[in-house]
Amino acid sequence: MSLIRFENISRQYKMGTEVVHALREVSLSIERGEYLAIMGPSGSGKSTMMNLIGCLDTPSAGKYELNGASVSEMDDNQLAEIRNREIGFVFQTFNLLPRASALRNVELPLIYAGREAGERRRAAAEALAKVGLGARGHHRPNELSGGERQRVAIARALVTKPSLILADEPTGNLDSRTGEEIMALFDALHAQGNTIVLVTHEEDIARHAHRILRIRDGRIAGDECRESK
């Protein structure tokens, strides 16, 4: 069974009197352990696809299954629950709480999941160690470099042991050298068995993935499987 399955997914938005067709009857499967990059120009539908994969939005038509669950039929509470359980998010802007320590930021998904305090701290410390920040847990975001902040965000994505890591332009706010370090970390996480879906407009970043999906005008314009590195 595929981890992610889109079946004739469409997403439309109303803007005034106009209907915008962001995605048009897209069918797609993503297997466990895949490393996929989604590319496309501005307005192509790649952000809409990311929002649907991440259960941040629901399709106007079609069927979406994530890890066997029928997402397209879920209400807002069910979507929030599956997001917290199945998906680890990494954003371009890090989305860290400025007054909270790195450890506390990483704990957040476990707080929402109702985990006990000691268990949360242990899991958060383990996730920070996995991204090379084991000694920086008590530092706040303003005491960390951009690359370190993104590592905290990646640790937060990992802490629930999700089925999928979904990364939206994860190097967009970083210089090229730090960006390469972050991509090397994603490569290592994939090698450990994590499923990664990466949304980017940068070809060199997409080349880290083993499959590149190109979106244009709301449809899949290309699906390129590359040799594992």
N, C-alpha and C positions, 0 to 999 in steps of 0.2 A: 504493500500500500504506500502510495506517495505521501510525503509529509504535507505538501501543498498541492491542491488541485483546483484549478480554475476551469469551469465549464461554461463557455459562451457568456462570459462576464461583460456586462456593459455598465457604464456609469454616466449618467446625465445630470447636468446642473441647470437650473433656471437662473438666468441673469436678466432681470427685467422681463421683457417679452421674448427674449432669445433663449433657445435651448442649446446648451453646449454639450457636445458628445465627447467626453473626456476619454472614455474607453469604449471600444466597439467590438462586442462578441469575441473577447479574447479567451482562448483555451490554452492551458499551460499546466505542466506538472513539474514539481521540484522534489527530488528525492532526498532522503536523509543523507547527510554527509556531503551534500553538494556545496560548491562555492560559486555563487552566481552574481554577476554584475548586471545591473539594469542601466542602460544608457539611452539618451534621447535628448533632442534639443528642447529648449524652453517651450512649454505648451504641448509637448508630445503626448503626455499622459503618464510619464514615468512616476511623478509624484502621486498621482491618483492611484496608480498600481501599488506603490509603496504603502499608501494609507489603507488600501484594501487588504493587502497581505498582513499589515500590522494590526488589523481589526480596529483601526481608528475611524473607519467608514464602512458602510455596507453597499453592495452593488444595487443598481436600479433593476437589473435583470441578470439571470444566470445563477450558477451555484458555486460556492466556495467552500471547500473542505480543508481544515487544518488539523492534522494528526487524527483524522477520522471524525472530527466534529463538524457539523454543518453550520458554519459561521454565518452564512447568508440569511439564516432564519433566527438569529439571536437578537435579544433586546439589549439595551445599553448596559444593564448590570451584568448580563452574561458575557458581553464583549469585554468589559473591564476585567472580569475574572479570567477569561482566556488569555487576554493580553498579559496579565501579571504572571500567569502560570506558564505560558508557552513561549513568550517572546521577550528577548532582551534587546532594548533599543539603545542605539548609539547615535547621537545627533551632532551636527556640525558645530553647534553652539554649546555643547557639553551638558547644558541644563542641570548644573549643580546648584545646591543651596549654598549661598555665599557664606552664611554664618555657621554652617555645620562642618565638622571635620570630614576628612576623606572617608574615614571609617563609617561615620554616621550617614554620609551620602550613599555609600554602598549598601548599608543596611536597609534603606528605605523600602525596596520592594518586599523585603521580608516582614517589615512592620505592617505593610498593607495586607500581607498574607496571614497575619496573626501569629507569627512565630514567636517563641519565647526569647527573652532578652539575651540570655547566655548563648543560645544557639545562633541567634542573629549575629552576635559579635564574632563568634568563632567562624561562621561562614563568610562574613565580610572580610575578616583578616586573611582568610585563606584565598579569597578572590583577589585581594590587593597583592598578596604575595605572588599570585599567578601572573600578574601583569608587571611585576618587578618593583612594586611600591610597598613592600612589607614594612619598611621602616618609616613610611610617610603617613601613616594612618591618622595621626593626630593633627596634621596640618590642614588648614582651611584652604579653599581654592585660591585665594589671593596670595597665598604663600607658595604656590606651585606654578611651574611653567605651563605653557599651553599644552605641550606634549604630556606632561604629568596629569593635567586635568582631564585630557582625553583618556588616559589610562585609567583614571578613577571612574570615568563614565563607562569604560569597557568592563571594569571589575563589577560595577553596578549591574550591567547587562548580564554578566555571567553568574551572579550570586544565587539566582533561583534555579540554576542548571536548566535553562530553557531549551525547548526543542529547536529554536531558531534565534540567531543573532541578526538583527535587521539594522543596518548602518546607513545613515543618510548623509552623504558627503562628509565622511568622518575626518578627512584631511583638509577640508575647506578653509579652516581658520588657522592652519599651521604652515610654517615655512616648509620648503621642499625636503630638507634633510629630516626634519621632525616627522613630516608626513610619511617618508619612507620607513622610519622607525615604527610608526603606528601600523603601516601596512605589513611590515615584517612580523609584528605581533599578531595581526589577523591571520597571516600565513601559518604561524605556529599554532594558533587556536584551531584552525581548520585541520591541520595535521593531527591534532589531538581528537578529532572526530566531530567537531562542532559544525553545524550547518550554518552557512553565512550567506545572506543576501545583502548586496552592497549597491546603493544607488549613487551614481556619480556622472558628471559630465566630462571627466578627464580620462582620456584614453589610457594613459600610463598607469593610472590607478585601477582601471577596469582590467588591465592585463594581468593583475595579480590573481584574478578569478579564473576558474577552469571552464566557465561557460559565460558567454556575454549575450544578453538579450537586448536587442535594439528596438526601441519603440518610436513610432512615427505616426502622427495623426490618429492616435488612439488604437493603433493596431501593432502587432508584432511585425517588424520589418526585417528582422534577422535574428537567428538563434544559432550562435557559433559555439561549438564545443571544442575546447583546446586541450592539448596534451597536459597531463598533470606535470607540475614542475618538480 
